[in-house]
Amino acid sequence: MTTIQEGGAVDAGDRRTGGTPPWAALLAASIGQFLVVLDISVVNVALPGMRAGLGLGATSLQWVVNAYSLAFAGFLLLGGRAADLFGRKRVFVTGLGLFTAASLAGGLAQDAGMLIGARAVQGLGAAILAPVTLSLITGTFPEGPARTRAIAMWTAVGTAGGATGGLVGGLLTDYLSWRWVLLINVPIGVAVAVIAGRWLRDERPDADRQRLDLPGAALVTGGVGLLAFGIGRTEHHGWTSPDSLVPLVAAIVLLALFVAVEARTAQPLVQLRLFRLRSVAVGNLATLVSTMAGFALWYFLSLYMQNVLHYSAVRTGVSFLPHTAGIIVGSRLAPTLMARMDARLLAAGGGLMAAAGFAWQSAVLDAGGTFAGSILGPGIVMATGFGLLMTPLVEASTAGADRAEAGAVAGVVNTSRTIGGAIGLTILATAAARSGSDLAGGYSTAFLVAAVITAAGTALVAFLPRPRR
């Protein structure tokens, strides 16, 4: 059997030498990323059902979401480095097992404590799983067209998971029960585990690399978790309130200590020299800024459709299908275009297209909007632009790193995306709140700010190094 790798074909020799078949790495990575991203959004639709079914209060409902997001943000770098040290297959299966078992426990939860605890473990499993999905690709495919195509698929499938979360959650909640937004992960997780067990090949790292930087792991986990928590608190308490400032200052202190520890330890969690690579440093910064705006597309449009146009959860999910198609088309076009033009020009073009879509969306959001007039056109422009932007950005963010550090770099990329999304959501929600009771006006303002942020992220693309042919 022949599988395609960079510039040509690779036959069954991969298997004889113990390498993972490229198709298996891509399939496992794509489905794993789909699950991780899907579960961030799918639960939101089921929150009213959880409240009614388990008698949850407002605080408990908030922690159903926060327990997952904080554990996910905090453990991403640890999960990425663990893949480098202990083997991608081993770590992939571990993360998938935790995620699947926690989904089962959450689906069967009988009270708030059990559900919140399950969501926290689910977030931990997702944090272990997410970086290894990307490092499976960067570790299996050498730099070049084949890796670009694989990253494009990973980007498209992951984004589709977030886009279809509302639809999947609405269908499962309306026709089955809220429990199925968690239980649905179980058969999918088992199927992916079979693929991983059968076709992924586990690397055998050298014995002298089998130590994990535990002090660094503890510092960065606490720092990133507190940063995400503090940013989330600003939405209700503001940036200057002690409720927000205390965790934010503590996060900065812990992250500063993390950098100090990493600079001195013999086997750091993240090699600081990686950030001397202009592609890694600029690529991750541009990814963080661009993701700040990306949340507006899904989050505020969902609120607009449900709170202003009074769409049901299912109709809202169906209305996002053109956006999902735009992301997939943009991501699939990106590798072909990157083979014919400077990837920086493609990223810049995609970013400007997304920014124009955000500005267009801002201009047409009003209380009397329709799907055809207020959602369809700007949505396709925004989504396609992001598809064209994110593939070259993800490739740039991982370019030049050694294969043995693919997991650590993947952890940095996923952390950039997660923290960027958290910061962006807070900034955009604050902008939207300034319009008071005018919901449509507030959402319009959020999209206008998102257009400015996207343009700023696009400007950073100019500082990326020239791609190698």
N, C-alpha and C positions, 0 to 999 in steps of 0.2 A: 504494500500500500504506500502511496506517495503523499507526503504532506508538504505544503508550501512554506518555505522559509525565505530569508532575505535573498532576493535576486535569483531564486530558482527553486529546485526541488530537493527535498531531503527524504531519503527512503527509510526503510525499516531499520537502517543502521542505528538510528537514534535509540531504538529499543535494545539493540544488542549491547550498546555501550551504557545503558542505564539511564539515558536522558528521557525527560518527559516529552511525549509527542506534542507538538505545538497546538494541534487542534484540541487536545485534552486540557492543556493549560488555559487556552482561551475560553473554552466552554465552562470550566470550573470557575475561572476568574469572573466571567460575565454573570453567571447565575448567582455567585456569591455576592457580587457588588449589587446586583438587582435586589436581593433580599435585604441587604443592609440599608439601602436607600429607601426601598419601599416601606420598611418598618418605621422610618422616621415620620412619614406622612400618613400612612394608612390608619394609624391609631387615632389621629385627630377626629376623624369622622365618627369613630365609635365612642367618643367620650360621653355623649349623652346616654347611650345605652349602658355604659359602665356605671355611670352615676345612678341610674335607675335600678340596675341589677344588683349592685353591691351597696347601695345607699351611701355613695361617696360624697364628701363635702368638697367645697371649692379648692381647699388646700390639698386634699388627697388627689383630686383630678390634676392639679398642677404638677404634683410629684410623679404621676403616672408618665407624664411627658419628660419632666426634668431628670428623673432617675436614669432614664435611657440616655438622654443627651449628655449629661455630665459624665457618666461612666464612659461613654463613647469618646468624648473629647479628651478625657484625662488619660486614657490608656492607649491612644493611637501610636505614639512614639515607642512605647514599650512593646506593643504588638509587632510593629515593624522591625525592631531590632531582634526580637525573639525569632523571627523567621530567618534572619541571617545566621543566628547562632545555632539553632536547633533543627533547621531544615524546613523548607516551605511546606512540604506535604504534612509533616507532623503538626506544624502550627496551624495550617489551614483546617485540618480535621479537628484539632482541639477547639479552635474558635467556632467552627460550624457545630460541633457537638454541644458547646455551651449555649450557643444561640438557639439551637433546636430544642434542647432540654428546657431552657428558660421559657421558650414560646409555649411549650406544652404545660408547664407549671402555671404560666400566666393565664392561659386559656381555661384552666381548671380552677383558678383562684376562687376562694370562698369569702375573702375579705380584703380590705384595702392593703394591709401589711403584706399579704402574700402576693398581691398583684404588683405592688411597688417594688418589692424585693425581686420578683421575677423580671421586671423591666430593667432593674439595675444590672442583674446578671446577663440579661439579653444585650444590654449596652456594652458590657465587658466582652462578651463573645463577638459582637460586631466590631469592636475596636481591635481585637486580635485578627479578625477575618478581613477587614477592609484593606489594611496595608498589604497583606499577603496576596490579595487578588491582583493588585498592580505589580507587585514584585514578581509574581508568577509570569507575568507578561514580559517585564523588562529583563528578567533572568533567563527566560526561554528564548526570546527573540533578540537577535543582535540589532544594534542601531541600524536603521535603514528603512526601506519601504514596508517590509513585513511588520516591523514593530509599529510603524505609524498606523498601518491598517488595524493591527490588534488593539492599539490604544484608542483608535476611533470607535471600534466596536465596544470596548469597555466603557468609554464615555457615553455612547448612545444608550447602551443598555442600562447603565446606572441612572442616567437622567430620566429615562423612560420609567424606571422604578418610582422615582419621586413624582413624576407627572401622573402616573396611573394610580397612585396611592389613594386619592380621593374616590376615584371610580370603583376600585377594588373594595375599599372600605365601605362605600355606600351600598354596593351590591351585597356584600357579605352581611352587613348589619341589617339591611332591609329584608333580605330573604332568608337569612339563617339566624344569627345572633351576633352580638359584639364579640363573643368568645372566638369566633372563627377568624377574626382579623389576626389573632395570634396562632390559633391551631392550624391555619393554612400553611404555616411555615414548616410544620412537622413532616408531612410527606415530601415536600420539596427538599428539605434538609436531608432526609434519608436518601433521596434519589441522588443528590449531589455527593453525598458521602460515598455512595457506591461508585460513582465516577472517579472520585479522588482515590479511593482504595484500589481501584482496578488499574487506573492508567497513570496517575501522577507518580513520579519517581522521587524518592526522598534522597536529598543530598546527605553526605556524611561529612560534616564540618570537622576540621582538625581539632584534636583534643584540647590544644592550648587556647582555643577560641570559645570554649564552652562556659565561660563565665559571663553572667549578666551584671551590668553596672547597676546594682540595687540602690545605692544612694542617689545616683542620677535619676533612676526610674521613679523613686519615691518623690523626689523634688519636682520633676516635670509633670508627673501625674497630679500631684497636689496643685501645682502652679496653673496648669492648663484647666483643671477642673474648677478651681476658684475663679479663674478668669472668665470662663463660660458662665459660672453662677453669678458673678458680679455683674456681667453685662446683661444677663437676664433680669436682674433686680432693677436695673436702671429704667426699665420700661414703666414700672409703677412708682419708683421712689426717686427717679432723677439721678443725675451723675454726681451731685454734690452731697447727697444724703449719706449718713454713716452706714445705712443698710447696704448701699452700693459701694461706698469708698473702702470700707474695711476689707471685704473680700478682694477688691481690685488691688489695693495696696499690698495685701498679703500675697496675692498672685505675682505681682512684680518682684517682690522680695524673693520668693521661692524660685522664680525663673532666673533671676540674677544669680542666685546661689547655684542653680543648675548649670549655668554657663561657666561659672568658676570651677565647679567640680569636673565638668567635661574637659576643660582646658588642662587639667592636671592628671586625670586618671589614665592609666595605661590602656584600658579597654573601654572607651566611652560608649554611652548609648547612641550618641550621634557625634560623628567626627566633625568638629567645627571647621576643619579645612574644606569640607564639602561646600561651605558657603563662600569660599574663595572662588569657586567655579561660578562665573558670571551667569551661566545658563540656569543653575540651581537657584542662586540668590534672586535674580531678577524674575525668573519664571515663577517662583513661589510667591514673590511679592505681587506680581501681576495677577496671579491666581487668587490670592487673598482679596485684593481690591475688586476684581471682577465678580467674585462670588458674593461680595457684599451686595451688589446690585441684583444678582441672579435670583435672590430670594423674592424680590418684588414680583417677578413674573408669576410665580405659583401662589404665593401667600396672599398678596393683595387682590389678585384677580379672583381667587377663590372667595374672599370676603365680599368683593364687589358683586359677584354673581349671586351669592346666597343672601347677603344683607340688603342689597339695593335692587337687584333684579328678581329676587325671591326664587331662585332656582333651588330645586331639591339637591341633595348630595349626589344622587345618581346623575341628574342632568348636568350638574357642575362637572363631574368627572368626564362625562361624554363630551362636554364642550372643550375640554383640554386635549382631546385627541388630535386636533390640528397642530397644537403646540408640540405634542409628542412627535408627530410626524416631521415637523420642522427641525427639531433637534436631531432626529435620526438622519434626515436627509443631509443636513449640514455636516454632521459627523462623518457620514459615509462619503460625502464629496471631498472632505478635507484631505485624505491621503492622496487622491488623484491630483488635486490642485497643488499639493505640496511637492509632488514629483515634477511639476512643471514651472513652479515659481518659488521665490524666496518665501519660506514659511513665515517670516516676520511680516511680509506684506499681506499674506493670507490672514494672519491673526489680527492685524490692524484693520483690514477690510471687514472681517467678521465682527470685531468690536464696534466699529463705527456703524455697521448695519444694526447691531443690537441696540446701540445708543439711539439711533434714529427710530427704531421700533418703540423704545421706551418713551421717547418724546411724542411720537404719534399716539401711543396709548394714553398718555397724559391728556392730550388734546381732546380725545373723543369720549372720555369717561364722564357720564352725566346720569342723572336720575332716570331719564327716559331712554337709556341706551338699549340697543338690541344686539343679538349675537352677531349678525352680519355687519352691523355698522360700528360696533364698539369693541368687539373681541377678535373676530376672525383675522382681519387684515394685519393689524399691528402685532397680533400674537404670532403669526407665521413669520413676520420679519424679525421679531425679537428672538424667537426660538432658533430659526435658521442661522442668524448671526452668532448666537452662542454656540451652536454646533460647530461652526467654522472657527470660532475663537478658541474653544477649550481644547481641541485635539492638539494643535501646535503648542499650546501653553503647557499641557501635561507632558508632552514629549520634551519640551525645553527644560522643564523642571526636573527631569530625571536624566538628562543627557550628560555624558561625561563621567558619571559615577561608576565606580568599580562594581562588577557583578556581585561581589561578596557583600556590598553595602546597598543592594537593591531594596531590601526591606526597610532599612533606616530611611532612605530617601523617599520611599513610598509612604512611610509614616509621616514624614514632614509635609508631603503633598496633601495628604488627607487632613492633617491638622490645619494647614493653611485654608483649605476649603471649609472646614468646620468652624474655625474661629472667624473667618471672613463672613460666613453666613450669620453667625450669632451677632457680630458687630453690626452688620448691615441691617439685620432685622430690627435691632434696637434703634438705629439712626432713622430708618425709614418709618418705623412706627411712631417715633417722636414727631417726625415731619407731618405724618398723617393726622396726628392728634391735634395739631394746631388749628385745624379747621373745625373743631368742636363737633356739633351735631350734624354737620354737612358731610355725610359719609363719602359720597361720591367725590366731593371736592378734596377731602383728605386723601383718598386713594390716588386721585389725580396728582396731588402734590408729591406723594411717595414715588410715583413713576417718573416725575420730572427730576427729582433728586437722584433716582436710579440712573437716569440718562447721563447726568453729570458725572456720577461715580464711574459708570462704564467708560465714558470718554477718558477719564483720568487713568483708569486701568489700561486702556488701549495705548495711551501715550507711553507707558512703561515698556511696551513691546519694542520701541525704538532702541532700547538699551540691551536687548538680547544680542548675543554674539551671532555672527553670520553662520547659518547652518552649513555643515559639511556635506558635500555631494558624494 
